Amino acid sequence: RTGTANPAYFFGLTKQFGEIAIGRDADFILVESNPLEDVGALRRTLRVMVRGCWLPRSELDARLEEVAARYAD
């Protein structure tokens, strides 16, 4: 709830986001195991959904490399 319903309530946007439902903005991560049982699962992200579009692991890795290169100097 801390990352979903509560922010939507705080910003007064409960009709736009805050739960996974048709017509809502969707930003969430897919991990390989239950983070409630192993918080380390959050470091093993398989895919990310941003505004309803899936970003596969390969694209995430490419974007992270771009960020690392930008700040390496």
C-alpha positions as CSV (number, residue, x, y, z in Angstrom):
1,R,0.0,0.0,0.0
2,T,2.9,2.3,0.6
3,G,3.8,2.4,-3.0
4,T,0.3,2.1,-4.5
5,A,-2.9,3.2,-2.8
6,N,-1.4,5.6,-0.2
7,P,0.4,7.9,-2.8
8,A,-2.8,8.0,-4.9
9,Y,-4.8,9.0,-1.9
10,F,-2.2,11.6,-0.8
11,F,-2.2,13.2,-4.3
12,G,-6.0,13.0,-4.6
13,L,-5.6,10.8,-7.7
14,T,-7.3,7.6,-6.7
15,K,-9.2,7.4,-9.9
16,Q,-6.0,7.6,-11.9
17,F,-3.7,5.2,-10.1
18,G,-3.2,3.3,-6.8
19,E,-4.4,-0.1,-7.9
20,I,-4.0,-2.4,-10.8
21,A,-7.2,-2.0,-12.9
22,I,-8.2,-1.4,-16.5
23,G,-7.8,2.3,-17.4
24,R,-5.4,3.1,-14.6
25,D,-1.8,4.2,-15.0
26,A,0.3,1.2,-14.2
27,D,3.9,1.4,-12.9
28,F,5.2,-1.6,-11.1
29,I,8.0,-4.2,-11.1
30,L,7.9,-8.0,-11.7
31,V,10.4,-9.8,-9.5
32,E,11.4,-13.5,-9.6
33,S,10.2,-14.3,-6.0
34,N,8.1,-13.0,-3.2
35,P,9.8,-9.8,-1.7
36,L,7.8,-10.3,1.5
37,E,9.8,-13.5,2.1
38,D,13.1,-12.3,0.7
39,V,13.6,-8.5,0.3
40,G,16.6,-9.3,-1.9
41,A,14.1,-10.3,-4.6
42,L,13.7,-6.5,-5.3
43,R,17.3,-6.6,-6.7
44,R,16.3,-9.4,-9.1
45,T,13.8,-7.5,-11.2
46,L,12.6,-9.3,-14.3
47,R,10.5,-6.6,-15.9
48,V,9.2,-3.2,-15.2
49,M,5.8,-1.7,-16.3
50,V,5.8,2.1,-16.9
51,R,2.5,3.7,-17.7
52,G,1.1,0.4,-19.0
53,C,4.1,-0.6,-21.2
54,W,6.4,-3.5,-20.3
55,L,10.2,-2.9,-20.3
56,P,12.0,-6.2,-20.6
57,R,15.2,-7.0,-18.6
58,S,17.4,-6.3,-21.7
59,E,16.0,-2.7,-22.0
60,L,16.4,-2.1,-18.3
61,D,20.0,-3.2,-18.5
62,A,20.7,-1.0,-21.4
63,R,19.2,2.0,-19.7
64,L,21.1,1.4,-16.5
65,E,24.3,1.2,-18.5
66,E,23.5,4.6,-20.1
67,V,23.0,6.1,-16.6
68,A,26.2,4.6,-15.3
69,A,28.2,5.8,-18.3
70,R,26.8,9.3,-17.9
71,Y,27.9,9.5,-14.3
72,A,31.2,7.7,-14.6
73,D,33.2,10.8,-15.5
